[in-house]
């Protein structure tokens, strides 16, 4: 998936400035795509030059003017073509997983601390995504929203983000506990 498709998908809810788009990526899209603000601004310019988004200036009182963007019909066509293409396999590159993989030959204390930290980060993201689910479905319960909600796609990706963060949290906590117990057992054997 190219950044362009994530930007186009994020703009489906309406016009956004580059700044607003960075906030959307921080929260609403962070469960499946990361992009630095400068990447987003560069991608918006590229998408506009290709006619996939349209931008216009909004004059503001007491603040600098801002440029906002919306998806064009060509942009929706690009998303449709992307959606119809076979997906690429999921690639994971996680330096913490490499550390855990090699922990048998390392001092486990730093890895345990990193696992705890990652578990806390995952728990914080999970809480954020769970709040987002409540916001997205409004007054509807989940089953009603999934059947009749206006835009179910963001909700489904947020559900996926919740499951992923829950699994990451649980794996980190279990791995840290296992490494702590093994380290304690080794210390007892050496005593």
C-alpha positions in Angstrom: 0.0 0.0 0.0 1.3 3.4 -0.9 1.0 6.4 1.3 -1.2 7.9 -1.4 -4.0 5.4 -0.7 -3.9 6.0 3.0 -4.2 9.8 2.4 -7.0 9.3 0.0 -8.8 7.0 2.4 -8.3 9.5 5.3 -9.8 12.3 3.2 -13.0 10.4 2.5 -14.7 11.9 5.5 -14.4 15.4 4.1 -12.0 18.2 3.5 -8.9 18.5 5.7 -5.9 20.8 5.9 -2.4 19.2 6.0 -2.4 19.9 9.7 -5.8 18.2 10.3 -4.6 15.3 8.2 -1.5 14.8 10.5 -4.0 14.7 13.4 -6.1 12.1 11.6 -3.0 10.0 11.0 -2.0 10.4 14.6 -5.3 8.9 15.8 -7.7 7.6 13.2 -5.2 6.0 10.8 -2.4 5.1 13.2 -3.8 1.6 13.7 -2.8 0.7 10.1 -0.5 3.4 8.7 2.2 5.7 10.0 3.4 8.8 8.2 5.5 11.8 9.3 3.9 15.2 8.8 6.4 16.2 6.1 5.5 13.0 4.2 1.9 13.9 4.3 2.4 17.4 3.0 4.6 16.1 0.2 2.0 13.4 -0.7 -0.8 16.0 -0.7 1.1 18.1 -3.2 1.8 15.1 -5.4 -1.9 14.0 -5.2 -3.1 17.4 -6.1 -0.7 17.6 -9.1 -2.1 14.3 -10.3 -5.7 15.5 -9.9 -6.5 12.9 -7.2 -7.3 15.6 -4.6 -8.4 19.2 -5.0 -7.1 22.0 -2.7 -8.3 25.5 -2.0 -7.4 28.2 0.4 -9.7 29.0 3.3 -9.3 32.6 4.6 -9.3 32.8 8.4 -9.6 35.8 10.6 -6.8 36.3 13.1 -4.9 33.3 11.9 -3.0 32.4 8.8 -5.0 31.2 5.8 -5.1 27.4 5.4 -5.2 25.1 2.4 -7.8 22.3 2.6 -8.0 19.2 0.4 -10.8 16.9 -0.8 -10.8 13.7 -2.8 -11.8 14.1 -6.4 -13.7 11.6 -8.5 -10.3 10.5 -10.0 -9.1 10.0 -6.4 -12.0 7.8 -5.7 -11.3 5.9 -8.9 -7.7 5.4 -7.7 -9.0 4.0 -4.4 -11.4 1.7 -6.2 -8.5 0.4 -8.4 -6.4 -0.1 -5.3 -9.2 -1.9 -3.5 -9.7 -4.3 -6.4 -6.0 -5.2 -6.6 -4.7 -8.2 -4.6 -3.2 -7.1 -1.3 0.5 -7.3 -0.7 1.6 -9.5 2.2 1.9 -7.9 5.6 5.5 -7.1 6.5 6.5 -6.6 10.1 9.8 -5.1 11.1 10.0 -4.8 14.9 13.3 -4.2 16.6 11.9 -5.3 20.0 10.9 -8.7 18.5 14.6 -9.1 17.4 15.7 -8.3 20.9 13.3 -10.9 22.3 14.5 -13.4 19.7 18.1 -12.9 20.8 17.4 -12.5 24.6 18.9 -15.9 25.5 22.4 -14.5 24.8 21.6 -11.0 26.3 21.1 -9.5 29.7 17.3 -9.8 30.0 16.7 -6.7 32.2 16.7 -4.1 29.4 14.6 -6.3 27.2 12.1 -6.8 30.0 11.9 -3.0 30.6 11.3 -2.4 26.9 8.6 -5.1 26.9 6.9 -3.3 29.8 7.2 0.0 28.0 5.7 -1.4 24.8 2.9 -3.0 26.8 2.1 0.4 28.3 2.1 2.1 24.8 -0.1 -0.6 23.4 -2.5 -0.2 26.4 -2.7 3.6 25.8 -3.4 3.1 22.0 -6.0 0.5 22.9 -7.8 3.0 25.2 -7.6 5.6 22.5 -9.0 3.3 19.8 -11.8 2.1 22.2 -12.8 5.7 22.7 -12.7 6.2 19.0 -15.1 3.3 18.5 -17.6 4.9 20.9 -17.3 8.2 19.0 -17.7 6.6 15.6 -20.8 4.6 16.5 -22.5 7.5 18.4 -25.7 6.4 20.1 -25.8 3.0 18.4 -24.6 -0.2 19.9 -21.9 -2.0 18.0 -24.2 -4.6 16.3 -26.6 -1.9 15.1 -23.7 0.3 13.8 -22.1 -2.6 12.0 -25.4 -3.3 10.2 -26.6 0.2 9.6 -23.8 2.7 10.3 -23.1 5.3 7.7 -19.3 4.6 7.2 -18.3 1.2 8.6 -14.8 1.1 7.1 -13.1 3.4 9.7 -14.9 1.4 12.4 -13.7 -1.9 11.1 -10.1 -0.7 10.9 -10.3 0.7 14.4 -11.6 -2.7 15.6 -8.6 -4.3 13.9 -6.3 -1.7 15.7 -7.9 -2.6 19.0 -7.3 -6.3 18.5 -3.7 -5.7 17.4 -2.8 -3.5 20.3 -4.5 -5.9 22.7 -2.4 -8.8 21.3 0.8 -6.7 21.5 0.1 -5.7 25.1 -0.7 -9.3 26.1 2.4 -10.7 24.3 4.7 -8.1 25.9 3.3 -8.7 29.3 3.6 -12.5 28.9 7.1 -12.3 27.5 8.3 -9.9 30.2 6.8 -12.2 32.9 8.5 -15.3 31.3 11.9 -13.6 31.1 11.6 -12.3 34.7 10.7 -15.8 36.0 13.6 -17.4 34.0 16.0 -14.8 35.3 14.9 -15.4 38.9 15.2 -19.1 38.5 18.7 -18.7 37.0 19.8 -16.5 40.0 18.4 -19.1 42.5 20.4 -21.9 40.7 23.6 -19.8 40.9 23.1 -19.1 44.6 
